[in-house]
């Protein structure tokens, strides 16, 4: 569904990524892991058009995304749960979810998407009239995921969904991602919590200071402590 071919990009004179290759098939979770500054979030920004690639190609179902504006990429079915959640603190839960569906014009599909979100996150339904900024950190993460799901994504990009959350909430986020996979959702997961990422993913792409370091199955990485230590430090 989504493929990066020899992708390179940067910020001004700073090269953040060099010749990255990645592929996500339908219904698959691929996790992108690496130390801080490895280029994981930059990769997601390249895919969504927020940061232009300097070379290489980004393909979605065979169509190039290079040069396509972000709102059109979202409309095509690539939605992101951003790092730090980035909810609208002054809007209610319902209004935040409505923002996730702003490009969707089919009211029937929007109703189905909202039902899906409230089934996944009953607490959001209970708090639908509450301002987003008054939710707990875990509830805000649920809202950020729910907002992305309102766009009926074909590929869901998730940037550090466990960041800043208590261990019990991290486990709950993991269960939610596993449930999305069971529903057939394709996911590209960027996650600093390596144990969580490897427990969810089918395949792994490992970056080291913007360079491609390893690709393979999650089982291969789990069974190779030396590889983890070399590129990530302490597991």
Secondary structure, 3 states (H helix, E strand, C coil): CEEEEEEEEEECCEEEEEEEEEEECCCCEEEEECCCCCCHHHHHHHHCCCCCEEEEEEEECCEECCCCCHHHHHHHCEEEECCCCCCCCCCEHHHHHHHHCCCCCCHHHHHHHHHHHHHHCHHHHHCCCCEHHHCCHHHHHHHHHHHHHCCCCCEEEEECCCCCCCHHHHHHHHHHHHHHHHCCCEEEEECCCHHHHHHHCCEEEEEECCEEEEEEEHHHHHCCHHHHHHHHCCC
